[in-house]
Amino acid sequence: MTTHPSLDAPPATAPALLAVRGLTCRFGDVVANDGVDFEVAAGEVHAVLGENGAGKSTLMKLIYGVYRPDAGEFHVNGVPTPLTSPAAARAAGIGMVFQDMRLVPAFTVAENIGLALPLRGPRFNRRRLSRDIAGAADRYGLPVHPDALVRHLSIGERQRVEILKVLMSGCRLLILDEPTSVLAPQEVDALFAAMRALRQAGLSLVIITHKLNEARAIADRVTVLRGGRVVLRNADPAGHTDAELVEAMVGRAVPPLARDRRTHEAAAPVVELSGVHVAGDRGHTALSGVDLTIRPGEVVGVAGVAGSGQRELCEVILGLRKTTEGTVRLAGRPVGRPRDAIAAGAVDIPEDPVTDAVVPGLTVLEHLALGDTPRRGLGIDWRAVAAGADKRDAATGLRMAARTRVLGELSGGNIQRVVLTRALGEPASVVVAAYPSRGLDIATTRRTQELLIEQRDAGAAVLVVSEDLDELLSISDRIAVLHDGHLAGVVRPAETDRYAIGQLMLGGVAA
């Protein structure tokens, strides 16, 4: 097995496949990358770790030519190489698979890959391209069918198409941006097996991630970014504990989540879904025959491959989407409109706070005044609103941005802090939290998880949707697994594991 040097090992004699020196990138007053040095050796997997906003994706987009640096230089095989555009990066043998996949759902696998390849001859030779795809799929361990329509593929299969598209363009260095965020554990294992096969074939790979277990499973070396700067470079992940890597990412130690498990069979449900069918935005059936209960003082997590009905489940509980069949009850009362959920004491953390929770032009304080607004005569009692904002900020400890800031002008993480403070700053009867830790740093994520458990301990019925199975396993009393709009199963964390949940997510039966 090939070994790779750590930060304090003697330098290799051959030049790095890619070397970045003194890379700086600014967006206005924000310094996204500050004098970054970064290297990738031939035939290695290199993990780039860091919080959201640490500069990981910016660094990779600079390498791929999406952005241009304000300072710094690139070397490919020891030769100075301007990477001024994605075309220039591809010509240098660099490819990137973005987190948001860029495929045409109505096209076949072959047609999507053909769009990315230089046209050979006056006509599109579908048969030859299909043979080439089948050969590459077999060679790299990325099984796909060239004639399959992309819209019929799973998320994991679509990702294979994206990787094949890049590899068949002549890539020698493959960058993967958070590639496991929407995959079931079995799909993660398949991806890592393919990555090992690519490494064995002599390719280099960079994986952007914030999951330490994945970095340990696949990476030869890791580099950690914090605040746009490199704080740990070319390190052997086996030479550092999780606590040390987290401290490098965050800048301080983050204590583990402390909690107890509970059973709630004796309590009457607060949330009751019975035979619920819901239509999606395009007329398809998004939820089909869902039966689910949540009792007071219970956290129910929701797992599923992206697009399995998670959004519709949250919306139907909150009265934002009507059922086509079945009933939804909160505290024994039917829910058909948002006002019914509000009357039952429900609060929510939306899946997309920027779209669903931000009113353009309003300040942080004005957003906190929405809903149950203190009145003074015919106007708003702004002194009471400000006092309530301070109380919620102190109760949550999430450190909102200044009350006078326009919310829509803040970063995604700061918007999420305001949404979380408004929802979790006071006790509620029902909490519906869709991806509550998305866009947050590790320390704020831990505090958010604690707040959800505090709501549970105060008697709330809590629903948490997350793409992070480790998060669901750590905070949930039960986990409901959705597959293609159906409730595939409900499991208890103490009696299951990630792979059993993954089996349900993919439509199988848990062992």
N, C-alpha and C positions, 0 to 999 in steps of 0.2 A: 504493500500500500504506500502511495506517495505521501510524504510528510511535507509540511509547509512551515516556513519560519514564523516564529512569534516576533513580537516587537523587539525583544532583546537578543534574538538569535543573529548569527552572522549573516550578512546579506548574501543573497543568491548570486551566482556568477552571471546567469542569463538575465537580460532586462525583463521587467514585468511586462505582461501582455498589455496592460493599461496602467499608466501612472499619471496622476493628477497632482499638480504642484501649485500651492498658493491660490486656490480657487476662491474667488469672492464674488458674490452676487447680491445686489441690492434691489429692493422694490420700494422706491421712495425712501422713507426713513428707516425701513426695516432691512436689516442685514440678514438675509436668509442663510448664506454661507459665508464664513469669515476665515479666509486663509486656509482652506481645507487642503490637506495632503491625503491622498488615497491611492492604493495600489491593488491590482488584481493580478495574481500569477497565472501562468498558463496551467490549465487542467486543475483548477481549484474551485470550490464553492466558498464564496465570501459573503457573510451575513452583515448587513448594515442595520444596527439597532439604534433605537431612539424613540423619544416620545413623539406624539403628534406635534408638528411645528418645530421639530428639532433640525429640520433641513435635509432629511433623507431623500424625499421625493424631488426636491429642488436640485440636489446634487446629481441624482440620476438623470433628470431632465436636461441638466447642463451637459452631462456626458453624452446624452443621446441627441443633443443639438436643438432641443425644443426651446431652451433659453440660451442666451449668450452671457458669458461672465463679464463682470466689470474688471476683473484682474485674474491672472493665473494662466496656466498652459496645460496642454494635454500631450502625452507621449504614448504612442502605440508601438510596441516592440522596440522601445528606445528612440523612436524617431518622432520629433515634434510634429503634431498633426492637428491642424485646426478642425474643430468639430462645430462648424457654424450652422448646421442644419441637420435634421434627421437623415436626409439623403447623404450628407457627408459622413455621418456616423455609420450608416449602413455600408457605405463604400469602404470604411475602415474595419468592417466586420463586426460592428456593434448592433445588437438588436434589443428591443425592449417590449415586454408584454405589460400593458398598463392594467391597473386595477379595474377600470371600467372597460370591459371588452369591446373591441371595435369590429364587430361582425355584422353582416346583413342577415337578419333572421330568415328572410324569404328566399335567400340563395342557398345553394348546396355547399357542402364543405369544399368541393373542388372549385366552385365559382368564387368563394371567398378567398381561397388561397391564390387563385389565378389573378385576382385583382391586385395582389401585392407583388407579383412576379413580373419581370420584364417580358414583354410580348415577344415570342420567338416565331417568326414567320408571319405571313399576312393574315392568318386566321387562327382563332382559338381552337387548339387541338385538345378537346376534352378527354379523349381516350388516352393520349400520351400523358396528360397531366394527372389523370386518375392513377395510371401506373406509377408515376413518380411519387405521388402522395402515398400510395400503398407501400412502396418500397421504403420511403422515409419513415413512415409510421412503424414499420417492422424493424428498421434499423435502429431507431431511437426509443423503441418501447412505448410508443404513443398511439395506441390503437384507435383509429377512426375510420368511418366508411366514407369514401369520397363522394358518393351520391346522396348521402343523408342531408335532409334539410336542417339548417342550423336551428330553426325554431323548435325542432323535435328533440334536440340534444339536451342532456343535463348540463349543469354549470361546469362540472368537471370535464365533460366531453368538449364543451366549447373552449375551455382553457387549453386542452390539447391541440385544438385547431389553431388557436392563436400562437402557441409555441411552434407548431409545425410551419405555420406561415412565416415566422421569423427565421427558423432554421433553414428552410428551403430558399431563403433569400441570401444565403451564404454567411450567416452569422457565426462568429467564433467566440464572442462574448455575449451572453444572454442575461439581460436584466429582468427580474421578476418583481413587480411592485405589489407587496402584500398578497401573494398568490393564494394563500390558504384562507382568506377571511370569509369566504362564502362556501367552503367545502366541508363535507362530512369527513370524519376521521379516516374512513376507508379511502376516500378520494385524496386526502393528504398523503397517506401512505403510498398510493399509486403515483402521485406527483413526485414524491421524494425518490421513489424507485427510478422514475424516468430521469430525474436530475442526476442520480448516481451513474446511470447509463451514459448520459451526456458527458459527465466528467471523465468517465473511463474512455470515452471516444476522443478525449483530448480537448473538449470545449471547457471554457470557463463560465461560471455563473455567479451572478450577484443576486441575493435575495434580500429585499427590504422587509423587515418584520419588527414587531415589538414583543413576540412570543419567545421567551427564553428556551422553552423546551424544544421548539422547532429549530432554533439556532443550534442547539446542542446536537440535535438529531442529524443535521445535514451539513453544517458548516465546518470547513477546515480552519478558517480564521474569522474573527469578528472585528468590526470597527464600530465604535459607539459615538454618536453625535449628540450634543446637548447645546441648545441655543445657537445652532449654526456652526459650532466648533467641534473639532475632534477632541474627545477626552480620553479615548482608549483606541489605539490603532494596531491593527495586525495581530490581535491577541488570540491565543489558543483558548477556545471556550472552556476546555477541560481544566484550564489553570485558574479559573475564577468561579467562585460560588455564585448562586443566584442573587444573594444579597449584595455582593460586590458589583455585579452587573447592573442590578436595579439602582444602586447608589450612583453608579457612573451615569446612568440614563437620567435620573431624577435630580441628583445633587445631594440627596439625603436618604437615610434609611426609611423604608415604608413598612410598618408592622403588619403582620398577617391578619386576616379577617377572623375575628373571634365571634362565634355564634353557636347556638344550640339548635337541634332539630326538634320538630314538633309534629304530633299527629292531632287531627281535628275532627275525627269522626262524630263526636258528640254534638258539635256546634251546628246550628242551622246555617246553610250557605248564605253568603251575602250576594255572590254572583252566581247566576244559574242560566246556563244555555241548554236548551232542550230541542234537539232535532233541527238545529239552525242551518238553513241554506241561505247563501248570500251571493248575489251576482257581482262580478268584477266590473271594472270600468269599461271593458270592451265587450260586455254582454256574456262572457263565459261564467261558469259557476266557480266562484272563488272559494267558497266554503260549502261543504256538503255533509249534512247530517251530523253536525258537531254537537256532542253532549259534554258539558264541562261545568264543574262547580268550583268555587273558591270560598273557603270558609273564613270567618274572622280570625285574625292572627295567623294567617298562612300566606306564604309566598309560593305562587305557582309560576315556574319558568316555562317559556315557550321556545322550543327548538324546531328547526326546519331549514331545509335548503331555501335560499332566497326565492321569493315568489310563491311560497307554498300556502299563502293565506294569512300570514302574520298581520299584515296591515289591516285587512278586512276584519279579522278577529278583534283587533283593538277598536276599530271604528264602530262595529256593531254593538260592542259593550257600552261605548260612550254615546250611542244614539246618533252617530254621524253617518251611519249607513243602515238602510232598512233590510230586514229579512225578507226573503221570498217565501220561506217556510220556517216554521218553528218559532220559539219564543225566547226572549231575553228578559231576565228579571234582575233587579238590584234591590236588595233588602225586601224582597217579596213583591215589589211593584214592577209592572211591565215597563220596558224602555223602548220608546219608538222615536224620541227626539232628544237632542242634546240637553234640553231643559230638564228632562226626566232624570238623566244621569247626574246633572248638577244638583238637583233636589235630593238625590240619594247620597250626596257627599262625595262624588267622584272627582278626582283630579287626574290630569294626564301629562305625560311627557311624550310629545309627538315624535314620530320617526324622522321627520324632516323639519326641525325647528325653524330654519330660515324661511321655509315656505308656509308652514302651518302656524307659527307662533309669533312672527315678526310683522308688525304694522309699520310700513315705511314712514320714516320721519319722526316716529314717536321715541321719546327717551326711555331709558331704563325705568325711571320712576313712573312714567306714564303707562308703561306696560304693566307694572305691578298694580296700578290703579284699575286695570280692566277687570271686569267681573263684579265682585262684591265691593263696591266703591263707597268709602265713607263720604257722607254728604254733609254739607253745611248750608242750610237753606236750600236754594235752587242750584247751588254749585257744589264742587268737590272740595272736601276738607283735605287740602294738600298737606297740612301739618300732620294729620292722622295717617295719611298715606305714607309720608316719610317715616313716621314713627314705626308703622307696620313693616316698612321695608328694612329698617334697621333691626327690628326684632327678628325678622325671618333670616336676615343675613347672619346675625349672631347665632341663631338656632342651628343653622345648617353648617356654618363655618366654611362656606364655599367661596367667600371673598369675591362678591360681585364687582363689576366695573362701577365707576362713579355714576351716581344716579342721574347726572345731567347728560351723560353720553347718549348719543343716538344709537339705539340697539342694533339697527341694521348695518351700522358702520363697524361693528365689532367683529372679531374673529369668530369662527364657528365654536371654538371651545368656550369663549366668553359669553356668547349667546346661550350656549347650553347651561352655563352656570346660572344665568338669570332664570331660565325656564325651570331648572331644578329647584332654585330657591323659592320661586313662586309656588311650585307644586308641593314641595316637601317641607316648607318652612313652618307649617302648622299641621296638626293631626287631620287625617282624612278617613273616610269610611272605605273608599275604594281607590286604589292607585293603579293606573294603567301606564306602564313605563315601557316605551318602545326604544330599544337600544340606548339606555340611559347613559352609558359610559362612552358612547361614540364621540370622538374628538377631544377626549379628556386625557390629561396626563395620569400617570400611575397613582400619584398621591390623591388627586381629586377623584379618580375612579374608586379608590378604596373608600373615601369619605362618602361617595354616592351610594356605594353598596351598604355602608353602615346606616345611612339615612333610610334606605328601603327596609332594612331589618328593624330599625327603630319604629317605622310606621307599622310594620307587622306586629311588633311587641306592644304597640299601643292599641292593637285590635283591628287594624285595617286588613282588608282583603287585597293582596298585592299580586298583580300580574306583571311579569317581566319578560319581554321579548329580547333575545340577544343572539348574536351570531357566534359568541364565544362560549363554547360548551363548558370550559373551566369555570367561567363566571356563573353560569347556571347551576353547575354542580356545587359551587361553594355557597350560594345564597338561597337556593330553592328548597322547599319542603317536598314539593312534587314537581315533575317536569312533564309537560304535555308536548308531544311530538307531532308536528303536522307534516303530511306528505300529500302534495297535489290537492290541497283543500280538504283532505280527510284527516280526522284525528287518528293517527296510526297507533297511538298508545300513550299511557300515562305511567310514569315510573318514579320510584323514589331514589334519590341520589345514593343512599346507603346500600341499595340493593342492585345497583347497575354500574355501568362504566361508559366511557366515551364511545366505545365501539358498539355497544348495544344500542345506544341512542342513535349513532350513525346508521346502523342497520335500519332502524325505523325511519329515519330521515330519507333513506333511499328507497323506501317502499317495502322493505323486508319485514320479518317478524323477529322481535328481540328474543334472544336465547333465554 
